[in-house]
Amino acid sequence: MTTTFAQLGIPDAICDALADRGITEPFEIQAATIADALDGRDVLGRAPTGSGKTLAFGIPLVATVDRAEPKYPTALVLAPTRELADQINAELGSFSGKVRVGVVYGGVGYGPQLKLLQRGVDILVACPGRLEDLIERGDVRLDDVTQVVLDEADRMADMGFMPAVRRLIDQTNRDRQTVLFSATLDGDVAKLTRDYQHDPVRHEVGEETPDITSASHVFWNARKEDRQALTAQAVDAVWPAIIFTRTRHGADRLAKQLGRAGLKAAAIHGGRSQNQRTRALADFAESRVHALVATDVAARGIHVDGVALVVHYDPPEDFKTYVHRSGRTARAGEGGVVVSLIQPDQKKDMRKMQRQIDLDEPLIDPDVDAMRVLSPAEARTLAPPRPGQDQPKKGGGNNRNRNRNGQPKGKGRGGNGQRKGNGGGQSRQQGESRSDGNGQRKGNGGGQAKSSNNKNGKNTANGNGGNRRRRGGGGNSAASTTNRKARRAHLQQGSRPS
């Protein structure tokens, strides 16, 4: 007999919100853990990626969390990557009702996160690094946190976050409930369980490496110089695809190379801003690009259904990384293809890794047609670009030298102010500038100019264009006038101002 969410003791409001999204029956890990979590027990769960862990811990949190005071959340969810934290926040927010859910992570400005904490947030989803920064600044405290969730705990251990995780848990209420989910339960995760969970209920769902057994794995002979062309052929045959590279620069370079091959690809890695990462992930999820090119830092943060192909462009660091990467496809019982490009000097490491994960696949010459047969993905077409995406901006050409209004920098309001420096003085100006051969720099427009001349130099300005306008005043402020007087005094004394 099928279990329903209502039979697990979940409030009607949450059941209705889930039903509105077409979610009516719990996955196995949800059915196994939700009742214990609702009872306040510590839970230790092992389940593969894509098995529904977010709802497994999220539903009990939303159902039982206490109302929080500003800067004092009452529930905390720790995640290893920005992408995963964002997705947890969005998932919980879809059924949270009046419960306030918020997220904090690095790579973005503090402003919106500070406002969120000042208003008060009941469930705080966070990456360890940014949360420690906010605590040090005095913007948030964890004294009132009585529910802690560690998601992807094994990945946090792999990424070196365990010391920070321990410091954060130590700051929460000692009488707390601790829920931990992980793909593996050994090593650092076992130590964390021993030190921070009290008589946890243990639930394990699925095989130890389910993503490995449900995907088709192929290993291709590939010379270094042939990898880009082989990757393009593979993605052209089977997509959507995620391609893993070792470095950020390698990800950016490969994305551009795929573009030149007629494919649309987006790069995602730790060197990109959060807006860029979010946009790339959204474009991939909405089939606006054929492929996502990622580094290992982003591997565990990518949770997108329907990925048909994973390409190991650069070899994984170890067998665990191979599992994490390959787990982006063949999720929730679906099939998928995993292609590894093996260079001649990598064969020995490949064999060792295969033994560690109980794989026995031959090293073969590239065969795109055979790979296409292995893929269960149906043929599809790219979604249309977003409004304004891939469209030349008004005015055409390179827009670096244009202001927010599309006008060339230095040709806005402010007259024809000029800065002239005689005697070899150096001038820096935002607007257009040119040299007349006598050590002078002339600028047209309203750009800010700075001049540093020797004691025989001369500095003149005509009009208001050379000075920044201040609200309620003319071209010159009292502060700038004082600074100029000070510079003149130093020049008259034959010295350079500091």
Buried (B, 14 or more C-beta within 10 A) or exposed (E): EEBBBBEBEBBEBBBEBBBEEEBEEBBBBBBBBBBBBBEEBBBBBBBBBBBBBBBBBBBBBBBBBBEBEEBBBBBBBBBBBBBBBBBBBEBBBBBBEEBBBBBBBBBBEBEEBBEBBEEBBBBBBBBBBBBBBBBEEEBBBBEBBBBBBBBBBBBBBBBEBBEBBBEBBEBBBEEBBBBBBBBBBEEBBEEBBEEBBEEBBBBEBBEBBBBBBBBBBBBBBBEEEBBBEBBBBBBBBBBBBBBBBBEBEBBBBBBEBBBEBEBBBBBBBBBBEBEBBBBBBBBBBEBBBBBBBBBBBBBBBBBBEBBBBBBBBBBBEBBBBBBBBBBBBBBBEBBBBBBBBBBEEBEEEBBEBBEEBEBEEEBEEBEBEEBBEBBEBEEEEBEEEEEEEEEEEEEEEEEEEBBEEEBBBBBBEBBEBBBBBBEEBEBBBBBBBEEEEEBBBBBBBBBBBEBBBEEEBEBEBEEBBBBEBEEEEEBBBEEEEEEEEEBEEBBEEEEEEE
